[in-house]
Amino acid sequence: MNVHRAQEILAADEKITVELNGLPVWIDSVDASKAVAKVHAEENPADSRLVTVQELEEVH
């Protein structure tokens, strides 16, 4: 995924499924200057981490 798409998903009103290594995650924030996103596991909001946006995959 690219930074622009991650920002679009973050701003979207509808739920867009995103995965990190095959596991569903929510995007909490995007830092465009560093091309990273803060995400958390859908089932465990306390499990947040910083990842590169390239690691994220939109599920269609």
N, C-alpha and C positions, 0 to 999 in steps of 0.2 A: 504494500500500500504506500501511497505517497502522502506527504504532509498535507497537501490541499484536501485530499479525500478524507483523511483523518479529521480535519477541522470541519468538513461538511457533515460527517457522521456525528461528531460531538454536538453540532448545532441543530441537527435534525429533530423534528417533533416526533417522528415515528421511530420505533425500535429497529435498528439495523444490526444484524448479527455480525459480530466480529470475533475472530478466534486468534489465540496466541498458542502456537504449538498444538493445535487441535482442541483447545479448551476455550469455551465461551468467556469473553471478558467484556467489561464496560470501559469505555474511554472516559477518564475523568478530566484530563487536560492535555493540551498539545503545546509543545515548545517548538515553534517553527524554526527558530534560529539554530537549534541543536538537532532538529529532526527526531525528537523523542516524544513519547506520550506516556503519561501516567495512567495505568490501567489497574483494574481489580477484577478478580474472578467473580463471575455472576453469583455463584453460590456462597462466596465468602468475601464480603466487602472489605474486611480487615486485611485481606491478602492483596495489598497493592504493591506495584513495582513500576520502575521506570524502564521502558524498552524503546528500541528504535522503531519508528513507524514502519520500516521495511519488514519487521518481524510480524506485523499484524496482517491478517487476511480477512477480507470481507466475504461472508458466506451468502450466496445467492439462492 
